[in-house]
Structures are given as structure tokens and as C-alpha cells.
Amino acid sequence: MASQGEMASETDKLAAESKVCQDLIKSSDAAKQLVDFTASRNDPFNPESKEENAWIGSKGGGGGGCTIL
């Protein structure tokens, strides 16, 4: 059987873990945040994007900016 000190320590640990769980956001809220974030950004793979494509190194498609190790 656990001592009173061990039980108190375990109780404190469980209380802290419970608080963390209560602070988590709902998965539906996280999904909405992700959709909103991606909808507000330019698609880096869209060839008609007005911004430089970081994946190919330049707007002109010159490449050479990506190195695979």
C-alpha cells in the first residue's frame, strides 16, 4: 500500500494533468482554425501565384533552391 506522501504526490500529479486536459481546445475548433489559416494564405503550388514559390527557388521556375540530403 502506498504511503500518505506518495498518495499526495500522485494526487498533485493527477490534478496538474487534469488542468492540462481542461486547457486543450476542441478538435472542431482546431480544425476550424486550420481551415481559416490555410484559406487566408496563398497556395505555394499554384503556378499563377504572384509570390515567389519557395519550393522551386524562383518565380520563373529556375529551381536549384531545393537540396535533398
Secondary structure, DSSP 8 states (H G I E B T S, - for coil): ---HHHHHHHHHHHHHHHHHHHHS--HHHHHHHHHHHHHTS--TT-TT-SS--TTTSSTT---------
